[in-house]
Amino acid sequence: MENYCLLYSSCYRTGLLARFQRLRSESRMCDVVLEAGGVSFPCHRALLAGSSDYFWALFGETTAERLATSISLTVLTPKGLEAILDFLYSGWLNISPLTLPAVLETARYLQVETAVSICERFITDRLSAENCCCYANLAERHALPNALHAANQTISMEMGRLLKENRDGLLGLNFQSLMAVLDAEDMPGVKEVELVKLALDWLDENGPLPLLRSNLLLSHLRFGLVTASDLTNLCHAHRVMATPLIRSHLTRALEYHNLGSAQPIRQSRQSSVRASTNRVLLVGGGTSPDWPEQEILTFDIRKRKFSSLSGGLPRRLRNHCVCSVGGFLFVLGGEEVREGDEDGKKTVTATTSNQVWRYDPRFDCWEQVESMLEERAQFTCCIVGDFIYVVGGCQTEPDNNAHTSVGTVEFYDMATGTWRRGASMPRPLYGHASAVLDGSIYVSGGLPGNSGSIHGDLREFTKEVLFWDLKARVWEKKASMSIARFGHRMATAHGWIYALLGRYEPFCDIERYDSKSDHWTRLLPLLIGSFTYGIASTPSGSLLVFGGRRWSEGQEVTVKSVLEYDTKKDHWREICQLPRPLTGTECTLLLVPD
């Protein structure tokens, strides 16, 4: 067989179209005239049939139009037809926001799918708060799924602005878009009651709708995010709110508001905050360890940006614990710091607290729940199932700053809103760390017994690791860490437990615990030796370290660094910096509306 080459010329097709365009501009060899809105367009039948499924069928062997010299396209506009014909003859589509509807209508009618795709990309690339409602309707009418999805997302993210500046555009939305928007996870700065009112106004503007469709639309609202008083008013606001299905949603929402302490463990989509990703909350702490601040910072992991939570801490606390359950933030115990005046001099006192505060991001409000059975500072807390466990800690005597440590354990039953005693540790302990793995609690390090001050003999710090099997309700010893630690941190990621450095450690080593082999392994040291930092374990398994203090030229200084530890690669890096130096903060992940 003779060898041969098959070569392709990319310029041949361009030259061929250019010649057809020249013939068309000179009205040479044109064998059909298209008419739209009283305007005539001489064309070549062969090129039209080869470029459009509509014309391929129109000029078929059995149609009356196959020999017609003139064809009237009454449903099309001259501008739309001219743009599509220019595209067929040149490959260039002249399009603008003003001509887009006519061009898209023509492209869809004549089945020029390439032009339809270009129009869809034009919509997707130019979405903004000003045009998203209009483009959503256009995309829905012409079945452009990608553009419709993008437009709906833009509406969701811009809803706060649209409610103020373009409510008419929202009321003119198509049914599918409004339903998708009401189902969105993210909707910055918008209260749910505003969405309920929008949905009711939309039904007034576009109704009456069949009962099934109106129920379907309203079912995408999250009535658990509406206050009880607003829910009561809404029950009588519109007849569609009186249907059995919607009344059942309202009833469940009112029942949710009456759950009290059980709200975190009775979450549903109806009561979930409209936020798609967790934020890291930095609770308490300050530039100085002696004067903690009440501001709460939030950290967006993806954007690496900080902002302030509108609801600050009710008290100035240090050595406290925080955790999140069911979309609620809990702040437990610690030392409450107060400023006083003694003999004309300002004084600062710290009193150990047993108070527990709960923050609800849905309504930006704090509530004091039942206090712990004992006052605690420098203790740890863990979440296992529907319970918050607190372990050990100490109580500080304000007169002499002496510490009395405790070995007791108690747990908060959210179903009943009460604290109960658990199995005490073998001995009192404070300044320890804890983590949960496979439903069991691990406690490491700390200072056993009682001590007047942690600045005493560092040899008193322990390497011990205790394990509490909640089913057997007993404490057991596990393999000890290689380093005695106090004021350190533990975190769980990818089935491992990590122990990070604490106070007064000469090295920056961290280590990892394997529960299956009961063995600790040394890992890459921390970039900067620090202590009293905040730590958070991200959904991806990385560990984030916020601020803290370190030694510099013989003095303790507060730092601004935010470090990330990749647990899979055993790699440290600095990803950003805090807005200000911060020490003594406690961290947890929480869904917080923007």
Buried (B, 14 or more C-beta within 10 A) or exposed (E): EEEEEEEEEEEEEEEEBBEBBEBBEEEEEBEBBBBBEEEEBBBBBBBBBEBBEBBEEBBEEEEEBEEBEEBBBEEBBBBBBBBBBBBBBBEEBEBEEEBBBBBBBBBBBBBBEBBBEBBBEBBBEEBEBBBBBBBBBBBBBBEBEEBBBBBBBBBBBBBBBBBEEBEEBBBBBBBBBBBBBBBBEBBBEBBBBBBBBBBBBBBEEBEEBEEEBBBBBBBBBBBBBBBEEBBEEBBEEBEBBEBEBBEEBBEBBBEBBEBEBBBBBBBEEBBBBBBEBBBBBBBBBBBEBEEBBBBBBBBBBEEEEBBEBEBBBBBBBBBBBBBBBBBBBBBBBBBBBEEEEEEEEEEEEBBBBBBBBBBBBBEEEBBEBBBBBBBBBBBBBBBBEBBBBBBBBBBBEEEEEBBBBBBBBBBBBBEEEEBEEBBBBEEBBBBBBBBBBEEBBBBBBBBBEEBEEBEEEBEBBBBBBBBBEBEEEEBEEBBBBEBBBBBBBBBBBEEBBBBBBBBBBEEBBBBBBEBEEEEBEEBBEBBBBBBBBBBBBBEEBBBBBBBBBBEEEEEEEBBBBBBBBBBEEEEBEEEBBBEBBBBBBBBBBBBBBB
